[in-house]
Amino acid sequence: MPHTARTRSSLLIATALAVAASTQVATAGAAPTGKAASTTSGTAWCSPAGATRVVCFADGSTERASFIDPSAEITSPRRVRLGELVYVAPFAQLLATGSAPIRIGAESNVEDNAILDAEYRPSSRGRDARLARVGLRRDRGIRVAARTVFGHHTSVRGPAVIGVGGGPIPANPDGPPSVILNQGAQVDGAWLEQNTAVSVFARVGPGVRLRSGMQVLPGKNVTTQAQADDPSLGKVAPLTEADIEGTELSIDANTGFAREYSAMYLERRPLVRGIGPDPGGTEYSGERSIPVTGVESGTCQGWETLSPGFHSRIIGSVCLEDTVSELRRVVGDEVSLRADEGTDTPYLVGHIDEMHDGVVFHDVPEAGITTGDGVRYGEDSTVHSGPGRPAIVGDDVRIGRGSVVFGSHVGDRARIGAGALVGFTELPADAVVAAKDIVFDGVVFGSVEW
């Protein structure tokens, strides 16, 4: 979809593709050519415990292994079951309990700082009755079908079922089913059928069942079944072929990550910790790339840096003006600057004023990320390029907590409020975006409802 489109549906497509478009890479070079065979039957499982904590073998084959970044948090790992070729990114959380397990089907991925929390927590009056209406029980935990994408900073609160039930849709009549949750989306005690999507900053509330073929619009809070079923109420719309294609790209790329990161870990374990290389082996990353620190402004002339003990994750072709000692001072915990795709255009990161916990940078091929000096990045914020659109952040910008800059140019001294989305926009110097505003192609389309 061209980035100049201004309709509500074009906004939906662009944001729904935010995660998928960031993964337009081929499957890993170590795999056979062509698309990896799908294992949607869910017959092979492993638990990320003990020796399988990082590389999890469902059937003993490295070609079908799942990879869990060492920084990811897992509670009750024997209550967590993963299918083949699952990729769990830095600082993701899989929180199971003794009575509430987590099961994630083959070829799924859990992106940076996403949270799957299976434990039942009463959050409102009548929650149990709403859950019962869609067949969810307190002890059900989180059940995820094969080929499900959880974008950066997404969250799922149990009990929940994702990718189960429903059937083929006009936009995907013959292909294998899939589900995608885009950046900052939430599923709270809900049931998502196959071939569904939840857009950026959208939410599906307790006791709601999202039907096959539907996606929740950006920022919308779906709390009733009527809102989930009726597009005329303004909170959902039909999935399109473009949405399905984008999800496919994400699935293909992340199965490649599962293989290649597994191989790199088995080769040398420290390479998948702290500041380290991307695994290479994909169409767009080619050879492995190592982060460079202490660079001259606007260049990648500095020191190639491997630092497994660094407290956050900086991966691949990232060029930072700050030295490692400066980064230790200004970068918070659970930060993931992951340049393992789109490495034909390195990240150029100016001197950081403050980078709070949970910040994520992510790129797409042939786009790039460039940030200026003196930028303050709020907790859980995201800077993300888009298809054909680099993410450029000027000097002295303030990016609010939980906000997303996607494929946009943010001018010097701009201020982006907490929980806002700025997508495909030329934001002028000194501009102010209010908290929770959704801005696309320079137009405010509304605000996040929850």
FENZINOR-V488666 format. One record per residue. N is the residue number from 0. SS is DSSP state (H for helix, E for strand, C for the rest). PHI is phi in whole degrees, 0 to 359 (NA if undefined). PSI is psi in whole degrees, -180 to 180 (NA if undefined). Layout:
n;ss;phi;psi
N;SS;PHI;PSI
N;SS;PHI;PSI
This chain:
n;ss;phi;psi
0;C;NA;126
1;C;302;143
2;C;287;-10
3;C;275;-6
4;C;296;145
5;C;238;9
6;C;277;161
7;H;302;-41
8;H;295;-34
9;H;291;-35
10;H;299;-44
11;H;300;-47
12;H;298;-46
13;H;298;-43
14;H;285;-36
15;H;294;-25
16;C;270;2
17;H;302;-45
18;H;284;-46
19;H;296;-40
20;H;294;-23
21;C;284;1
22;C;231;40
23;C;277;69
24;C;231;161
25;C;280;164
26;C;293;162
27;C;302;149
28;C;296;-25
29;C;287;-16
30;C;274;164
31;C;301;155
32;C;294;154
33;C;88;180
34;C;289;137
35;C;295;147
36;C;296;138
37;C;277;141
38;C;240;67
39;C;277;-5
40;C;287;-22
41;C;69;33
42;C;269;-16
43;C;246;128
44;C;223;155
45;E;218;162
46;C;243;131
47;C;281;69
48;C;231;147
49;H;61;-127
50;H;294;-18
51;H;257;21
52;C;297;-36
53;C;254;-53
54;E;255;115
55;E;251;114
56;C;264;117
57;C;277;-32
58;C;226;13
59;C;86;-2
60;C;259;128
61;H;294;-26
62;H;293;-22
63;H;242;15
64;C;289;153
65;E;261;153
66;E;235;132
67;E;240;114
68;C;305;137
69;C;302;-22
70;C;280;-13
71;C;294;147
72;E;259;130
73;E;228;125
74;E;252;147
75;C;48;60
76;H;300;-27
77;H;286;-10
78;H;265;3
79;E;253;129
80;E;236;132
81;E;240;137
82;C;283;-172
83;C;285;148
84;C;58;41
85;C;268;135
86;E;246;124
87;E;245;115
88;C;277;174
89;C;306;136
90;C;62;15
91;C;293;157
92;E;232;126
93;E;244;102
94;E;249;93
95;C;263;167
96;C;226;176
97;C;299;-32
98;C;253;-5
99;C;227;92
100;C;279;171
101;E;235;130
102;E;230;126
103;E;238;121
104;C;288;168
105;C;302;149
106;C;62;29
107;C;260;168
108;E;214;146
109;E;241;109
110;C;280;179
111;C;306;129
112;C;64;15
113;C;286;152
114;E;231;125
115;E;246;107
116;E;246;106
117;C;279;-17
118;C;291;135
119;C;287;130
120;C;225;113
121;C;298;126
122;C;243;-13
123;C;200;158
124;C;295;136
125;C;82;6
126;H;301;-45
127;H;301;-42
128;H;296;-39
129;H;294;-42
130;H;298;-42
131;H;297;-33
132;H;298;-26
133;C;250;15
134;C;81;23
135;C;258;136
136;C;245;159
137;H;305;-38
138;H;267;10
139;H;287;-28
140;C;72;-146
141;E;237;121
142;E;245;121
143;E;239;126
144;C;285;170
145;C;300;154
146;C;63;52
147;E;242;136
148;E;247;124
149;E;250;110
150;C;287;177
151;C;305;135
152;C;61;19
153;C;284;163
154;E;215;144
155;E;231;127
156;E;249;126
157;C;283;163
158;C;285;148
159;E;205;149
160;E;232;131
161;E;228;124
162;C;86;17
163;C;243;137
164;C;89;180
165;C;73;-151
166;C;185;-164
167;C;300;156
168;E;228;162
169;C;304;-35
170;C;284;-14
171;E;211;64
172;C;288;-29
173;C;240;-19
174;C;282;166
175;C;294;146
176;C;288;161
177;C;204;169
178;E;218;144
179;E;225;134
180;E;250;121
181;C;273;177
182;C;308;130
183;C;73;6
184;C;286;159
185;E;223;138
186;E;242;118
187;E;237;97
188;C;64;42
189;C;233;171
190;E;237;120
191;E;251;121
192;C;285;172
193;C;297;155
194;C;59;56
195;E;226;170
196;E;207;150
197;E;235;119
198;C;283;178
199;C;305;130
200;C;61;18
201;C;268;163
202;E;218;143
203;E;241;119
204;C;271;178
205;C;302;135
206;C;78;10
207;C;261;140
208;E;245;115
209;E;273;120
210;C;281;154
211;C;307;137
212;C;92;-2
213;E;250;148
214;E;226;146
215;E;273;133
216;C;291;156
217;C;305;132
218;C;78;-5
219;C;279;146
220;E;246;104
221;E;269;112
222;C;242;-9
223;C;231;158
224;H;294;-34
225;H;299;-43
226;H;298;-35
227;H;285;-27
228;H;263;-23
229;C;244;102
230;H;301;-25
231;H;294;-17
232;H;279;-6
233;C;88;12
234;C;245;-17
235;E;227;163
236;E;208;160
237;E;292;145
238;C;294;150
239;C;245;168
240;H;298;-35
241;H;297;-40
242;H;297;-45
243;H;297;-43
244;H;298;-42
245;H;298;-42
246;H;297;-40
247;H;301;-43
248;H;299;-42
249;H;297;-44
250;H;297;-47
251;H;301;-46
252;H;294;-43
253;H;286;-26
254;H;295;-35
255;H;297;-41
256;H;299;-41
257;H;303;-44
258;H;291;-51
259;H;289;-39
260;H;293;-37
261;H;300;-45
262;H;297;-41
263;H;293;-39
264;H;296;-44
265;H;293;-26
266;H;286;-48
267;C;199;107
268;H;301;-40
269;H;298;-16
270;H;292;-17
271;H;254;26
272;C;230;153
273;C;56;-129
274;E;267;118
275;E;201;-180
276;C;282;160
277;C;281;163
278;C;280;-12
279;C;65;-165
280;C;80;13
281;C;239;168
282;C;301;-38
283;C;263;-20
284;C;265;-26
285;C;59;-126
286;C;288;161
287;C;298;145
288;C;241;146
289;C;244;138
290;C;301;151
291;E;236;129
292;E;244;163
293;C;64;35
294;C;279;160
295;C;287;149
296;C;305;129
297;C;77;8
298;C;231;178
299;C;244;31
300;C;269;104
301;C;193;-141
302;E;245;121
303;E;299;133
304;C;231;124
305;C;242;121
306;E;218;82
307;C;301;-24
308;C;274;0
309;C;296;144
310;C;283;-17
311;C;237;-177
312;E;250;123
313;E;234;118
314;E;233;129
315;E;80;-143
316;C;279;68
317;E;246;125
318;E;246;113
319;E;244;133
320;C;291;-29
321;C;285;148
322;C;280;171
323;H;299;-41
324;H;296;-37
325;H;291;-39
326;H;297;-38
327;H;299;-28
328;H;278;-37
329;H;254;-15
330;E;262;129
331;C;281;-170
332;C;276;158
333;C;57;33
334;C;271;138
335;E;229;103
336;E;257;92
337;E;250;104
338;E;252;60
339;C;260;6
340;C;214;158
341;C;69;24
342;C;283;3
343;C;292;-19
344;C;232;99
345;C;297;155
346;E;290;138
347;E;243;108
348;E;248;115
349;C;288;179
350;C;301;126
351;E;272;129
352;E;283;-56
353;E;210;137
354;E;231;104
355;C;284;174
356;C;303;145
357;C;80;9
358;C;291;142
359;E;233;132
360;E;248;137
361;E;210;145
362;C;238;163
363;C;242;160
364;C;300;143
365;C;60;37
366;C;229;-78
367;C;101;163
368;E;229;130
369;E;227;127
370;E;233;147
371;C;274;-168
372;C;272;151
373;C;72;22
374;E;278;140
375;E;250;122
376;E;255;118
377;C;289;162
378;C;305;134
379;C;62;22
380;C;277;163
381;E;226;136
382;E;242;122
383;E;218;129
384;C;283;169
385;E;233;173
386;C;303;112
387;C;72;8
388;E;229;105
389;C;293;159
390;E;263;119
391;E;235;125
392;E;239;125
393;C;284;-170
394;C;283;147
395;C;58;30
396;C;280;151
397;E;240;117
398;E;252;117
399;C;289;165
400;C;303;129
401;C;72;8
402;C;275;164
403;E;232;126
404;E;255;117
405;E;232;113
406;C;56;40
407;C;232;160
408;E;250;114
409;E;257;118
410;C;289;166
411;C;305;140
412;C;65;12
413;C;294;156
414;E;234;123
415;E;246;120
416;C;290;166
417;C;299;138
418;C;69;20
419;C;266;157
420;E;242;124
421;E;242;105
422;E;240;133
423;C;49;49
424;C;229;140
425;E;266;99
426;E;268;117
427;C;290;165
428;C;304;141
429;C;68;10
430;C;292;154
431;E;233;125
432;E;251;125
433;C;291;156
434;C;304;136
435;C;68;8
436;E;290;145
437;E;251;110
438;E;246;123
439;E;225;127
440;C;54;39
441;C;79;3
442;E;245;136
443;E;278;116
444;E;267;-8
445;E;147;-161
446;E;220;162
447;C;292;131
448;C;273;-8
449;C;227;NA
